[in-house]
Amino acid sequence: MEPADALTHPVALVVGASRGLGLLVARELCERGHHVVIAARSAGELESAVPLVGPSERVTARVVDIRDRAQVKALVDDVEATVGPIEVLMTVAGIIQAGPAESVTLEHFDDAIATMLTGPIALTWAMLPAMRGRGRGRIGTVTSIGGMVSPPHLLPYATAKFGAVGFSDGLAASLSGTGITATTIVPGLMRTGSHERATFTGDPEAEYAWFAPGAALPLLSIDADRAARRMVDATLAGRPMVVLTPLAQVGIRVRGLMPGATTRLMGVGNRLLPDAPPGGGETRPVLGRHAAPRLRPAPRRVVEALTTLGRRAARRNNQR
């Protein structure tokens, strides 16, 4: 694309946009007239994502590992030089690792924190000088209800997301009056098909069996397209924070009013979830789409029935 095109279409950079929620956020920005640069680790996934986001002349794909600071800085410099000034930065990259604490390793924490905390920080710090120079910009960081209330069996995820909430919320205050805004995006469960790309440790089949229905059932999760619209609305409007689901709003309020009771309630939930096998069980993460076929026939049929909407979402959102 010629840089002059950015004069017609403001540039948005969405990192973590090859599938799932990031893809939907990129599509929403494209539909609103932006030229969207989608970035992710996998060149193959990016190639299949481009036609799902929008017209090829208004979608640019770039490979980046958000965990690598040098790659992140090079990405921002390249987009600014070859596509145009980045007006909107959305960080959506994330991983989900579900399992009991006994099966969690320090490497799981390292991966979660590098992907969902230090990665977004490095990306924002690479972008801020140019935005400050122009006196404008919109930054949206996707965190999670898991960054406000720590759920059981998601400890590395919650650790990274709590940090991301603190970073984004503090950034919004730090940028006050500069013309640049930072929006902390707090989703609850959404039907993106993420259960197929989540990873599971301990007893992977049992972990998948409880997690997958929660990420797919309508009463527990919300439509991801609607969530993406609200995320983009809030970021473009410069709102400091947006909480996307009623359950997430309730969880935040209860946590604020009764922090001790909330932690005890999470402890009850932890005891209800699958125990780790002797020795901690499987510590190597197993993808959800690989754990599902390993379920016994009867529970597998139940889980498949409960995840029908989630599997449809996975097909639509490039999760496969």
C-alpha positions as CSV (number, residue, x, y, z in Angstrom):
1,M,0.0,0.0,0.0
2,E,1.2,3.5,-0.7
3,P,1.7,5.7,2.4
4,A,-0.6,8.3,0.9
5,D,-3.5,6.0,1.4
6,A,-3.3,6.6,5.1
7,L,-4.4,10.2,4.4
8,T,-7.8,8.7,3.3
9,H,-7.9,5.8,5.8
10,P,-6.5,6.3,9.3
11,V,-4.2,3.5,10.3
12,A,-5.1,1.0,13.1
13,L,-2.6,-1.6,14.3
14,V,-4.1,-4.6,16.0
15,V,-1.7,-7.1,17.5
16,G,-3.1,-10.6,18.1
17,A,-5.5,-10.3,15.1
18,S,-5.0,-13.5,13.1
19,R,-8.0,-15.2,14.8
20,G,-10.6,-15.0,17.5
21,L,-11.4,-11.7,19.2
22,G,-8.5,-9.8,17.6
23,L,-9.7,-10.7,14.1
24,L,-13.2,-9.4,15.0
25,V,-11.7,-6.2,16.4
26,A,-9.7,-5.7,13.2
27,R,-12.8,-6.3,11.1
28,E,-14.8,-3.8,13.1
29,L,-12.1,-1.1,12.6
30,C,-11.9,-1.9,8.9
31,E,-15.7,-1.6,8.5
32,R,-15.4,1.9,10.1
33,G,-13.0,3.1,7.4
34,H,-9.5,2.3,8.9
35,H,-6.6,0.7,7.1
36,V,-5.9,-2.1,9.5
37,V,-2.5,-3.7,10.1
38,I,-3.0,-7.1,11.6
39,A,-0.1,-8.7,13.4
40,A,0.4,-12.1,15.0
41,R,3.0,-14.8,15.3
42,S,1.8,-17.1,12.5
43,A,2.3,-16.1,8.9
44,G,-0.1,-18.8,7.8
45,E,-2.9,-17.7,10.1
46,L,-2.4,-14.1,9.0
47,E,-2.7,-15.1,5.4
48,S,-6.1,-16.8,6.0
49,A,-7.2,-13.9,8.2
50,V,-6.8,-11.1,5.7
51,P,-9.9,-11.8,3.6
52,L,-11.9,-12.3,6.8
53,V,-10.9,-8.8,8.0
54,G,-11.7,-6.7,4.9
55,P,-10.7,-5.7,1.4
56,S,-7.0,-6.6,0.7
57,E,-6.2,-3.1,-0.3
58,R,-7.1,-1.9,3.3
59,V,-5.6,-4.8,5.3
60,T,-1.9,-5.3,5.8
61,A,-0.4,-8.3,7.6
62,R,2.8,-8.3,9.6
63,V,4.4,-11.2,11.5
64,V,5.5,-10.3,15.1
65,D,6.1,-12.1,18.3
66,I,4.8,-9.7,21.0
67,R,7.1,-11.4,23.5
68,D,10.1,-10.1,21.6
69,R,10.8,-6.4,22.3
70,A,13.0,-5.9,19.2
71,Q,10.4,-7.4,16.9
72,V,7.7,-5.1,18.5
73,K,9.8,-2.0,18.0
74,A,10.6,-3.0,14.4
75,L,6.9,-3.6,13.7
76,V,5.9,-0.1,14.9
77,D,8.8,1.6,13.0
78,D,7.9,-0.4,9.8
79,V,4.2,0.4,9.9
80,E,4.8,4.1,10.6
81,A,7.3,4.2,7.6
82,T,5.5,2.1,5.0
83,V,1.8,2.3,5.8
84,G,1.2,5.6,7.7
85,P,0.9,7.2,11.1
86,I,-0.8,4.8,13.6
87,E,-3.9,6.5,15.0
88,V,-5.3,3.5,16.8
89,L,-3.3,0.8,18.7
90,M,-5.2,-2.3,19.9
91,T,-3.4,-5.1,21.8
92,V,-5.5,-8.3,21.8
93,A,-2.8,-11.0,21.9
94,G,-3.5,-13.5,24.6
95,I,-3.2,-17.1,25.7
96,I,-5.3,-19.2,28.0
97,Q,-3.7,-21.9,30.1
98,A,-6.2,-23.8,32.4
99,G,-5.1,-26.3,35.0
100,P,-4.6,-26.8,38.8
101,A,-1.7,-24.9,40.5
102,E,0.1,-28.2,41.0
103,S,0.6,-28.6,37.2
104,V,1.7,-25.0,36.6
105,T,5.3,-24.3,35.9
106,L,7.3,-21.1,36.0
107,E,7.5,-21.4,32.2
108,H,3.7,-21.1,32.1
109,F,3.9,-17.8,34.0
110,D,6.8,-16.6,31.8
111,D,4.7,-17.2,28.6
112,A,1.6,-15.6,30.0
113,I,3.3,-12.5,31.4
114,A,5.4,-12.0,28.2
115,T,2.3,-12.3,26.0
116,M,-0.3,-10.4,28.0
117,L,1.7,-7.9,30.2
118,T,5.2,-7.1,29.2
119,G,4.3,-7.5,25.5
120,P,1.6,-4.8,25.5
121,I,3.9,-2.6,27.6
122,A,6.7,-2.9,25.1
123,L,4.2,-2.3,22.2
124,T,2.8,0.8,23.9
125,W,6.2,2.2,24.7
126,A,7.3,1.7,21.1
127,M,4.2,3.6,19.9
128,L,4.0,6.5,22.4
129,P,6.8,8.7,21.1
130,A,5.1,9.1,17.6
131,M,1.7,9.6,19.2
132,R,3.1,12.2,21.5
133,G,4.7,14.0,18.6
134,R,1.4,14.2,16.8
135,G,-0.5,15.0,20.0
136,R,-3.2,12.4,19.3
137,G,-3.8,8.7,19.5
138,R,-6.1,5.9,20.8
139,I,-4.7,2.9,22.7
140,G,-6.9,0.0,23.7
141,T,-5.6,-2.9,25.8
142,V,-7.7,-6.0,26.1
143,T,-7.5,-7.3,29.7
144,S,-10.1,-9.6,31.3
145,I,-12.4,-10.1,34.2
146,G,-9.6,-12.5,35.2
147,G,-7.6,-9.4,35.8
148,M,-10.1,-8.1,38.3
149,V,-11.2,-11.3,40.0
150,S,-8.7,-14.2,39.9
151,P,-10.6,-17.3,38.8
152,P,-9.6,-20.9,39.8
153,H,-7.4,-23.0,37.6
154,L,-6.2,-19.9,35.6
155,L,-3.4,-18.6,37.7
156,P,-0.8,-17.6,35.1
157,Y,-3.6,-16.0,33.0
158,A,-4.9,-14.0,36.0
159,T,-1.4,-13.0,37.1
160,A,-0.7,-11.5,33.6
161,K,-4.1,-9.9,33.3
162,F,-4.0,-8.2,36.8
163,G,-0.8,-6.6,35.7
164,A,-2.3,-5.5,32.4
165,V,-5.3,-3.9,34.1
166,G,-2.9,-1.9,36.4
167,F,-0.7,-0.9,33.5
168,S,-3.6,0.3,31.2
169,D,-5.5,2.0,34.0
170,G,-2.4,3.9,35.2
171,L,-1.5,4.7,31.6
172,A,-4.9,6.4,31.1
173,A,-4.2,8.7,34.0
174,S,-0.6,9.4,32.9
175,L,-1.8,10.5,29.4
176,S,-4.5,12.8,30.7
177,G,-4.4,16.1,28.7
178,T,-2.0,14.9,26.0
179,G,-4.6,14.1,23.3
180,I,-3.8,10.4,23.7
181,T,-6.2,8.1,25.5
182,A,-5.8,4.6,26.9
183,T,-8.8,2.3,27.3
184,T,-8.8,-0.7,29.6
185,I,-11.0,-3.3,28.0
186,V,-12.4,-5.9,30.5
187,P,-14.2,-8.7,28.7
188,G,-16.0,-11.6,30.4
189,L,-16.5,-14.9,28.6
190,M,-17.1,-14.5,24.9
191,R,-18.0,-17.0,22.2
192,T,-14.9,-16.7,20.0
193,G,-14.0,-20.4,19.8
194,S,-11.1,-19.8,22.2
195,H,-11.7,-23.2,23.9
196,E,-10.2,-24.9,20.9
197,R,-7.0,-22.9,21.2
198,A,-6.8,-22.8,24.9
199,T,-4.3,-25.2,26.5
200,F,-4.8,-27.5,29.5
201,T,-2.6,-29.1,32.1
202,G,-3.1,-31.5,35.0
203,D,-5.9,-33.7,33.7
204,P,-6.3,-32.0,30.2
205,E,-9.5,-33.8,29.3
206,A,-11.3,-33.0,32.6
207,E,-10.1,-29.4,32.4
208,Y,-11.4,-29.0,28.9
209,A,-14.7,-30.6,29.9
210,W,-15.5,-27.8,32.3
211,F,-13.8,-24.9,30.5
212,A,-15.2,-25.4,27.0
213,P,-19.0,-25.2,27.9
214,G,-18.4,-22.0,29.9
215,A,-16.8,-20.4,26.9
216,A,-19.7,-21.4,24.6
217,L,-23.0,-21.3,26.4
218,P,-25.2,-18.2,25.8
219,L,-26.0,-17.6,29.5
220,L,-22.4,-17.5,30.5
221,S,-20.7,-16.0,27.4
222,I,-21.6,-13.2,25.0
223,D,-21.6,-12.9,21.3
224,A,-18.0,-11.9,20.3
225,D,-19.1,-9.6,17.3
226,R,-21.1,-7.5,19.7
227,A,-18.2,-7.4,22.2
228,A,-15.8,-6.3,19.4
229,R,-18.1,-3.4,18.5
230,R,-18.2,-2.2,22.1
231,M,-14.5,-2.5,22.4
232,V,-13.9,-0.4,19.3
233,D,-16.6,2.1,20.4
234,A,-14.9,2.6,23.8
235,T,-11.4,2.9,22.4
236,L,-12.3,5.4,19.7
237,A,-14.3,7.4,22.2
238,G,-11.3,7.5,24.5
239,R,-13.2,6.0,27.5
240,P,-10.8,5.0,30.3
241,M,-12.5,1.6,30.9
242,V,-15.2,-0.6,29.4
243,V,-16.6,-3.8,31.1
244,L,-18.4,-5.9,28.6
245,T,-20.6,-8.5,30.3
246,P,-23.1,-8.3,33.1
247,L,-21.4,-11.2,34.9
248,A,-18.1,-9.3,34.8
249,Q,-19.7,-6.2,36.2
250,V,-21.3,-8.2,39.0
251,G,-18.0,-9.9,39.7
252,I,-16.1,-6.6,39.9
253,R,-18.7,-5.1,42.3
254,V,-18.8,-8.1,44.6
255,R,-15.0,-8.2,44.7
256,G,-14.9,-4.5,45.6
257,L,-17.4,-4.9,48.4
258,M,-16.4,-8.3,49.7
259,P,-12.8,-9.1,48.7
260,G,-12.2,-11.7,51.3
261,A,-15.5,-13.5,50.7
262,T,-14.8,-13.4,46.9
263,T,-11.5,-15.1,47.4
264,R,-13.1,-17.8,49.6
265,L,-15.8,-18.3,46.9
266,M,-13.1,-18.8,44.3
267,G,-11.5,-21.3,46.7
268,V,-14.8,-23.2,46.8
269,G,-14.8,-23.2,43.0
270,N,-11.2,-24.5,43.0
271,R,-12.2,-27.5,45.1
272,L,-15.1,-28.3,42.7
273,L,-12.8,-28.4,39.7
274,P,-10.8,-31.4,38.7
275,D,-7.9,-32.4,41.0
276,A,-4.4,-32.8,39.6
277,P,-3.4,-36.4,39.1
278,P,-0.6,-37.7,41.4
279,G,2.5,-35.8,40.8
280,G,0.7,-32.9,39.2
281,G,-0.3,-34.7,36.1
282,E,0.4,-33.3,32.6
283,T,2.5,-30.1,32.8
284,R,3.0,-29.8,29.0
285,P,0.1,-27.8,27.7
286,V,-2.4,-29.7,25.6
287,L,-4.5,-27.8,23.0
288,G,-8.3,-27.9,23.6
289,R,-8.9,-29.3,20.1
290,H,-6.5,-32.2,21.0
291,A,-8.0,-32.7,24.4
292,A,-11.6,-33.0,23.2
293,P,-11.1,-36.3,21.2
294,R,-9.5,-37.9,24.3
295,L,-12.7,-37.6,26.3
296,R,-14.6,-40.8,26.9
297,P,-17.6,-41.2,24.5
298,A,-20.4,-40.3,26.9
299,P,-18.9,-37.1,28.3
300,R,-17.6,-36.2,24.9
301,R,-21.1,-36.2,23.5
302,V,-22.3,-33.9,26.3
303,V,-19.5,-31.5,25.9
304,E,-20.0,-31.4,22.1
305,A,-23.7,-30.6,22.6
306,L,-22.8,-27.8,25.0
307,T,-20.2,-26.3,22.8
308,T,-22.1,-26.2,19.5
309,L,-22.1,-22.3,19.4
310,G,-18.4,-22.2,20.3
311,R,-17.4,-24.6,17.6
312,R,-19.3,-22.5,15.0
313,A,-17.5,-19.4,16.3
314,A,-14.2,-21.2,16.0
315,R,-14.9,-21.9,12.3
316,R,-15.9,-18.3,11.6
317,N,-13.0,-16.7,13.5
318,N,-10.1,-18.6,12.1
319,Q,-9.5,-20.6,15.2
320,R,-9.0,-23.8,13.2
